[in-house]
Amino acid sequence: MNATQPYSLGILAGGQGVRWGGRDKGLIAFQGLPLVGRLLEPRPQAAEQVLICCRDNPRFYQHYGDRVLCETVPNKGPCAGITALLSATESATLLVLPVDLIGAPQAAIRALEKAWRAEDTAIVLVDQEGRHSPCLRLRLESRVACEEYLDQGGRKLTGLLTAVDARAVTVDTGWLTDANHPDALPAHEPD
């Protein structure tokens, strides 16, 4: 187990925010912090660098990341963001989280740290029913497969996961809850 092996932490903060009326989801406040800030409270000790791939608002995101990348080709989905993050990674592996992960971000990070094996190329968190999320960890060398997938017109995360031979790691369904829609956020602070 490589629970403390250093990695780069990449946050996917692109996307159109269609269900949010075009709002930048990473900037939406939840439990007193913007969603991007919640992912980094506290910053994982093994994260050598925090990279954020955003659609807009790089000046805001720079307060949370060591390096902020903007989507060079907008609206290409999480696969393009993952590939961009891999291109900027200085560590041997990249741990990726979506900016709107509200379920249990710290538990997801720990799962990606502890489940990593020396022989893995990539791992992805899935729930008990096999539904995946863009919570994954990839070896830096997987960038070539990601670029080839994009060059061939691939956009779906499931296709990218196949291209990098990602091993599924099952976690509690609640951990992967995201703020994909305004109704996903509770109307009030938890007790």
Backbone bond lengths (Angstrom), bond angles and torsions (degrees), N, CA, C in turn:
res aa  C-N    CA-C-N  psi(-1)  N-CA   C-N-CA  omega(-1)  CA-C   N-CA-C  phi
1 M - - - 1.450 - - 1.528 109.50 -
2 N 1.314 115.81 139.17 1.460 121.24 -179.68 1.520 109.90 -116.74
3 A 1.328 117.34 53.60 1.459 121.01 -174.07 1.519 112.32 -61.01
4 T 1.308 118.43 -29.79 1.457 119.78 -177.37 1.523 112.72 -107.62
5 Q 1.319 117.79 6.06 1.458 120.00 178.78 1.531 108.72 -60.79
6 P 1.337 118.60 126.59 1.465 120.98 -178.14 1.528 112.20 -61.71
7 Y 1.318 114.65 151.65 1.461 121.98 178.93 1.522 108.11 -150.91
8 S 1.313 115.78 168.48 1.461 121.59 168.06 1.524 106.87 -94.78
9 L 1.317 116.86 139.26 1.456 121.76 176.42 1.517 107.93 -101.28
10 G 1.326 116.78 119.67 1.451 121.74 179.96 1.514 110.97 -110.91
11 I 1.322 116.25 133.80 1.458 121.29 179.94 1.521 109.19 -114.78
12 L 1.324 115.25 125.77 1.465 121.95 177.15 1.524 108.60 -86.48
13 A 1.320 116.42 108.37 1.463 121.59 -178.42 1.528 111.09 -123.35
14 G 1.313 116.22 25.60 1.463 120.32 177.58 1.508 110.04 -89.77
15 G 1.262 116.82 -150.56 1.456 121.18 178.65 1.516 111.70 88.83
16 Q 1.306 114.19 165.20 1.456 120.51 -174.24 1.522 113.97 -92.22
17 G 1.314 118.20 -15.93 1.456 120.44 -178.41 1.520 112.88 60.03
18 V 1.329 116.40 36.18 1.460 121.80 -174.48 1.530 111.46 -56.03
19 R 1.335 116.91 -47.81 1.468 119.79 -178.08 1.521 112.76 -70.65
20 W 1.339 115.94 -10.11 1.458 121.80 176.56 1.528 110.87 -104.91
21 G 1.313 117.63 17.39 1.462 120.94 178.96 1.522 112.85 69.39
22 G 1.333 116.33 28.20 1.454 120.98 179.20 1.519 114.68 85.78
23 R 1.330 117.43 1.34 1.474 120.37 179.29 1.519 110.90 -68.21
24 D 1.298 115.81 150.79 1.464 122.97 175.72 1.527 107.54 -78.53
25 K 1.333 117.17 109.27 1.461 120.99 -173.17 1.524 112.87 -60.00
26 G 1.296 118.00 -34.41 1.460 120.23 -178.76 1.510 113.65 -62.35
27 L 1.326 117.73 -21.08 1.460 122.34 -177.99 1.522 113.16 -94.26
28 I 1.324 117.66 -6.71 1.457 121.63 -178.34 1.526 109.02 -72.62
29 A 1.328 115.35 129.84 1.466 120.45 -178.94 1.525 110.88 -77.41
30 F 1.327 114.79 137.87 1.455 122.69 176.85 1.524 107.62 -148.28
31 Q 1.304 116.94 124.54 1.463 122.35 -179.06 1.529 111.19 53.69
32 G 1.328 116.05 41.71 1.454 121.43 173.21 1.515 116.96 84.46
33 L 1.313 117.83 -0.71 1.470 121.23 -179.95 1.522 109.35 -136.00
34 P 1.336 117.01 153.52 1.467 117.53 170.19 1.530 108.03 -65.36
35 L 1.322 116.72 153.38 1.464 119.72 -177.51 1.526 112.27 -53.32
36 V 1.325 117.79 -39.47 1.467 119.53 179.24 1.526 111.09 -62.25
37 G 1.312 117.74 -37.53 1.454 121.29 179.54 1.516 112.86 -67.38
38 R 1.331 116.84 -34.32 1.470 120.95 179.02 1.530 111.46 -63.88
39 L 1.331 116.33 -34.03 1.470 118.84 -179.70 1.523 111.86 -65.44
40 L 1.308 115.88 -26.94 1.470 120.46 -172.39 1.521 112.84 -106.82
41 E 1.320 117.27 15.24 1.468 121.36 178.75 1.510 109.82 -107.08
42 P 1.283 120.74 102.92 1.459 126.71 -9.14 1.531 110.70 -82.80
43 R 1.309 115.50 164.86 1.462 120.24 176.03 1.527 107.90 -68.20
44 P 1.336 117.03 130.60 1.465 119.37 179.80 1.532 111.29 -60.13
45 Q 1.328 116.16 134.29 1.461 121.03 -177.31 1.521 112.56 -61.50
46 A 1.323 117.68 -34.00 1.468 120.33 -176.61 1.529 112.98 -81.87
47 A 1.338 117.52 -4.58 1.473 120.32 -179.71 1.523 109.73 -78.32
48 E 1.338 115.55 107.48 1.461 120.47 179.14 1.520 111.71 -70.03
49 Q 1.318 116.14 -31.36 1.451 121.42 178.10 1.514 108.66 -151.36
50 V 1.332 115.57 152.52 1.458 121.92 175.28 1.521 107.27 -114.41
51 L 1.335 114.98 120.75 1.459 122.56 179.35 1.522 108.14 -111.85
52 I 1.317 116.76 138.50 1.460 120.73 178.09 1.519 108.09 -126.99
53 C 1.330 115.92 125.59 1.465 121.70 175.15 1.523 106.57 -104.68
54 C 1.350 115.32 111.64 1.457 119.66 -174.91 1.522 111.66 -118.92
55 R 1.319 114.17 164.71 1.455 121.99 175.98 1.520 109.08 -86.15
56 D 1.318 116.31 -48.16 1.457 124.30 -177.04 1.521 109.05 -139.16
57 N 1.311 116.13 179.10 1.460 123.77 171.18 1.529 115.65 60.49
58 P 1.329 119.12 43.38 1.462 119.49 -179.17 1.528 112.87 -60.66
59 R 1.324 117.54 -29.66 1.474 119.78 -179.77 1.522 111.47 -65.08
60 F 1.314 116.38 -35.85 1.457 118.60 176.59 1.526 110.13 -70.12
61 Y 1.305 116.73 -46.81 1.464 120.80 -176.12 1.525 112.82 -64.91
62 Q 1.330 117.54 -25.04 1.467 119.01 -178.42 1.533 111.80 -63.22
63 H 1.328 117.77 -18.10 1.459 120.92 177.20 1.527 111.71 -73.86
64 Y 1.310 116.62 -15.65 1.459 121.09 -176.17 1.521 113.63 -112.65
65 G 1.310 117.79 -21.00 1.463 120.53 -176.92 1.515 111.92 -118.35
66 D 1.315 114.86 159.14 1.458 120.57 174.25 1.516 110.37 -78.45
67 R 1.326 115.04 -26.99 1.462 120.81 179.62 1.518 108.27 -149.22
68 V 1.323 116.14 134.66 1.456 121.70 -179.36 1.524 108.73 -117.37
69 L 1.324 115.12 130.10 1.454 122.06 178.04 1.522 107.64 -114.34
70 C 1.297 117.07 139.91 1.461 120.49 174.28 1.517 108.26 -101.89
71 E 1.328 115.74 148.78 1.460 119.99 177.42 1.527 108.46 -60.41
72 T 1.321 116.91 123.60 1.459 120.01 178.52 1.517 111.59 -81.21
73 V 1.323 115.59 -31.36 1.462 121.43 174.44 1.520 106.06 -122.98
74 P 1.335 117.43 102.32 1.467 118.93 -174.67 1.519 113.76 -66.37
75 N 1.311 113.90 156.04 1.467 123.68 172.78 1.527 114.34 63.83
76 K 1.313 116.78 34.97 1.467 120.73 176.21 1.522 111.81 -101.75
77 G 1.330 116.92 4.82 1.447 120.91 174.50 1.516 114.60 81.48
78 P 1.341 115.40 -178.70 1.463 119.75 -175.52 1.524 113.96 -64.71
79 C 1.314 118.53 -25.02 1.471 120.12 -179.78 1.520 111.13 -62.36
80 A 1.330 116.86 -41.13 1.469 120.52 178.16 1.521 110.18 -67.39
81 G 1.334 116.87 -39.12 1.454 120.21 177.80 1.515 112.24 -64.70
82 I 1.315 116.76 -42.35 1.472 120.88 178.40 1.521 110.15 -62.07
83 T 1.328 116.53 -43.58 1.466 120.68 179.71 1.525 110.63 -64.29
84 A 1.326 117.82 -40.94 1.472 121.04 177.49 1.527 110.51 -63.27
85 L 1.320 116.89 -42.14 1.463 119.99 178.59 1.524 111.09 -63.67
86 L 1.329 116.99 -41.10 1.470 119.93 177.04 1.527 111.15 -61.32
87 S 1.327 116.91 -36.18 1.464 121.18 179.82 1.521 112.17 -65.26
88 A 1.329 117.31 -26.89 1.463 121.49 -177.66 1.523 113.15 -98.42
89 T 1.325 116.57 -5.61 1.458 121.29 -175.21 1.519 112.04 -70.54
90 E 1.321 114.91 134.31 1.465 120.83 176.75 1.522 111.91 -103.62
91 S 1.320 117.05 -9.36 1.464 122.10 -178.69 1.524 110.23 -94.57
92 A 1.323 115.92 169.90 1.459 120.94 179.38 1.525 111.93 -70.86
93 T 1.348 116.52 -25.90 1.461 120.45 178.04 1.529 109.82 -135.08
94 L 1.329 113.65 158.96 1.453 122.44 178.38 1.521 108.31 -123.57
95 L 1.326 116.27 127.23 1.451 122.16 174.33 1.525 106.33 -102.22
96 V 1.335 118.26 127.07 1.464 123.20 -173.69 1.527 110.53 -116.62
97 L 1.329 114.99 135.67 1.465 121.91 174.12 1.516 109.31 -133.41
98 P 1.340 118.24 145.94 1.458 120.28 172.16 1.529 109.25 -78.04
99 V 1.316 117.45 144.61 1.462 121.69 -176.57 1.519 112.55 -62.85
100 D 1.331 117.89 -23.92 1.461 120.43 -176.65 1.527 113.84 -96.70
101 L 1.318 117.76 18.85 1.468 121.60 177.94 1.532 108.38 -72.06
102 I 1.328 117.26 111.91 1.470 121.17 -178.44 1.518 113.07 -115.01
103 G 1.317 117.97 -9.54 1.467 120.77 -176.24 1.513 112.75 -62.10
104 A 1.290 117.13 -72.03 1.470 123.02 -179.16 1.531 108.39 -154.32
105 P 1.333 117.58 71.59 1.467 119.80 -175.80 1.534 114.20 -55.55
106 Q 1.327 116.76 -42.16 1.472 118.83 -178.25 1.525 111.11 -67.97
107 A 1.323 117.12 -36.40 1.469 120.39 176.60 1.523 110.14 -66.67
108 A 1.329 117.69 -38.81 1.468 121.32 177.51 1.527 110.30 -63.46
109 I 1.308 116.61 -42.75 1.471 120.40 178.51 1.523 109.95 -61.37
110 R 1.330 116.58 -48.20 1.469 119.47 179.61 1.523 111.46 -59.90
111 A 1.344 117.11 -40.07 1.466 120.32 179.08 1.523 110.53 -62.57
112 L 1.332 117.12 -42.25 1.470 120.29 179.38 1.528 111.55 -69.23
113 E 1.310 117.36 -30.00 1.469 120.75 175.90 1.526 110.37 -70.96
114 K 1.323 116.60 -49.27 1.469 121.14 -172.29 1.522 114.19 -77.85
115 A 1.328 118.00 -29.86 1.462 120.80 -177.11 1.524 112.51 -80.06
116 W 1.314 118.19 -14.44 1.463 122.14 -176.14 1.518 110.96 -65.05
117 R 1.323 115.37 132.06 1.467 122.54 177.94 1.517 109.23 -116.97
118 A 1.302 116.55 153.22 1.466 121.49 -178.43 1.525 112.05 -57.88
119 E 1.338 118.02 -31.37 1.466 120.61 -177.25 1.529 113.36 -86.98
120 D 1.327 118.14 -5.08 1.463 121.12 -178.64 1.529 112.22 -70.43
121 T 1.331 114.27 141.36 1.461 121.64 168.08 1.516 108.39 -94.38
122 A 1.344 115.30 -38.53 1.456 121.94 179.20 1.521 109.15 -159.84
123 I 1.327 115.31 151.10 1.457 121.24 171.58 1.526 107.70 -133.03
124 V 1.330 116.46 152.57 1.459 122.10 179.66 1.522 108.73 -137.27
125 L 1.331 116.29 139.99 1.452 120.33 176.95 1.517 109.59 -81.94
126 V 1.328 115.34 134.59 1.464 122.45 176.91 1.528 107.75 -130.99
127 D 1.340 116.30 156.15 1.456 118.98 177.30 1.524 110.29 -87.53
128 Q 1.332 116.65 -178.04 1.462 121.00 -176.35 1.515 112.97 -62.90
129 E 1.325 118.22 -19.85 1.456 120.96 178.04 1.526 112.26 -96.21
130 G 1.333 117.22 5.09 1.457 121.40 177.30 1.517 115.18 86.96
131 R 1.358 117.33 4.02 1.473 119.62 177.40 1.517 108.65 -73.69
132 H 1.319 115.44 134.08 1.456 120.66 -177.86 1.526 110.64 -97.74
133 S 1.292 113.93 169.03 1.456 121.85 173.91 1.522 106.13 -139.18
134 P 1.339 117.89 168.20 1.470 117.52 175.15 1.525 112.12 -81.48
135 C 1.333 116.47 43.95 1.469 122.88 172.08 1.519 105.77 -102.57
136 L 1.314 116.42 103.20 1.450 118.95 -174.77 1.512 112.07 -148.42
137 R 1.311 115.05 169.47 1.465 123.05 174.96 1.511 106.77 -134.02
138 L 1.327 115.50 132.99 1.464 121.12 -176.98 1.527 110.43 -131.29
139 R 1.302 114.12 147.12 1.463 120.29 172.13 1.536 107.49 -76.54
140 L 1.308 117.19 143.99 1.468 122.60 -177.98 1.529 111.88 -52.84
141 E 1.320 117.13 -36.79 1.463 121.44 -178.70 1.526 113.35 -64.68
142 S 1.321 117.90 -16.40 1.465 120.56 179.87 1.531 111.70 -71.58
143 R 1.315 117.12 -8.29 1.468 120.79 179.43 1.524 111.60 -57.14
144 V 1.329 117.84 -38.82 1.466 121.27 -179.52 1.528 110.11 -60.22
145 A 1.324 116.93 -46.89 1.470 120.26 179.27 1.528 110.64 -63.90
146 C 1.326 117.32 -37.35 1.469 120.99 178.40 1.528 110.35 -64.87
147 E 1.325 117.08 -44.87 1.467 120.69 179.44 1.520 111.47 -62.99
148 E 1.341 116.72 -41.99 1.465 120.35 177.91 1.522 111.04 -62.63
149 Y 1.317 116.39 -40.52 1.462 120.87 179.21 1.536 110.14 -61.62
150 L 1.321 117.04 -45.72 1.463 121.10 178.31 1.528 111.72 -64.89
151 D 1.330 116.19 -42.64 1.470 120.53 179.89 1.524 112.23 -61.34
152 Q 1.326 116.56 -28.55 1.468 121.21 178.74 1.532 111.55 -86.20
153 G 1.335 116.95 7.56 1.457 121.35 177.84 1.509 115.05 90.01
154 G 1.329 117.34 6.70 1.460 120.25 179.99 1.512 112.14 -67.49
155 R 1.334 115.58 138.85 1.470 120.90 179.10 1.520 112.16 -134.59
156 K 1.319 117.25 -21.17 1.462 120.13 -175.00 1.534 110.33 -82.60
157 L 1.320 114.52 137.20 1.455 120.29 -179.22 1.523 111.29 -61.59
158 T 1.330 117.91 -35.87 1.465 119.74 179.80 1.530 111.10 -61.18
159 G 1.316 116.87 -38.79 1.462 120.47 177.26 1.518 112.02 -65.91
160 L 1.315 116.86 -39.97 1.463 120.57 178.27 1.519 110.48 -65.04
161 L 1.330 116.51 -41.26 1.463 120.25 179.15 1.520 111.21 -61.75
162 T 1.326 116.58 -37.24 1.464 120.48 175.37 1.520 110.56 -67.24
163 A 1.326 116.95 -42.67 1.475 121.66 -178.19 1.521 112.19 -61.40
164 V 1.338 117.21 -32.46 1.469 119.83 -179.06 1.528 112.03 -100.55
165 D 1.338 116.64 7.54 1.464 122.40 177.71 1.527 111.34 55.33
166 A 1.331 116.06 51.11 1.464 121.25 -178.22 1.518 111.39 -72.94
167 R 1.297 115.50 132.95 1.468 122.67 175.67 1.525 107.97 -88.56
168 A 1.328 116.89 131.01 1.457 121.84 -179.75 1.527 110.65 -79.93
169 V 1.324 115.48 136.78 1.460 123.32 176.20 1.520 106.40 -121.79
170 T 1.331 116.78 116.91 1.456 121.45 -176.51 1.522 110.84 -82.36
171 V 1.346 114.70 131.07 1.457 121.84 177.82 1.526 109.07 -132.58
172 D 1.301 116.66 171.29 1.458 122.38 177.87 1.528 110.02 -58.28
173 T 1.317 116.85 135.27 1.460 122.36 -178.49 1.532 112.04 -54.99
174 G 1.320 117.22 -40.18 1.455 121.56 -178.72 1.516 113.87 -61.09
175 W 1.320 116.92 -28.04 1.465 120.23 179.97 1.519 111.46 -62.35
176 L 1.329 117.61 -30.36 1.461 121.88 -173.32 1.529 113.13 -95.95
177 T 1.322 117.70 11.38 1.456 121.04 178.15 1.522 109.67 -62.68
178 D 1.326 115.18 133.90 1.466 119.10 178.76 1.522 110.16 -123.52
179 A 1.318 115.03 167.31 1.465 121.92 179.04 1.518 108.74 -96.60
180 N 1.303 115.93 53.88 1.462 121.72 -176.40 1.524 112.30 -70.64
181 H 1.318 116.27 -14.44 1.460 121.96 -176.72 1.533 107.47 -148.94
182 P 1.330 119.21 147.66 1.466 120.91 -179.82 1.525 114.31 -53.03
183 D 1.318 118.04 -32.27 1.467 120.65 -179.88 1.530 112.51 -68.47
184 A 1.338 117.75 -13.45 1.458 120.53 -179.53 1.518 111.68 -72.79
185 L 1.323 117.75 -24.07 1.455 121.03 179.86 1.515 110.23 -90.28
186 P 1.333 117.12 131.55 1.470 118.76 177.21 1.526 110.12 -61.41
187 A 1.317 115.54 149.27 1.460 121.17 -177.67 1.530 112.36 -72.60
188 H 1.320 117.52 -15.80 1.463 119.85 -178.80 1.532 109.42 -140.54
189 E 1.305 114.46 166.50 1.460 120.46 178.35 1.527 109.81 -66.81
190 P 1.321 117.75 146.43 1.469 119.12 176.48 1.539 110.51 -67.64
191 D 1.328 115.83 154.51 1.473 119.84 179.64 1.507 111.43 -72.93
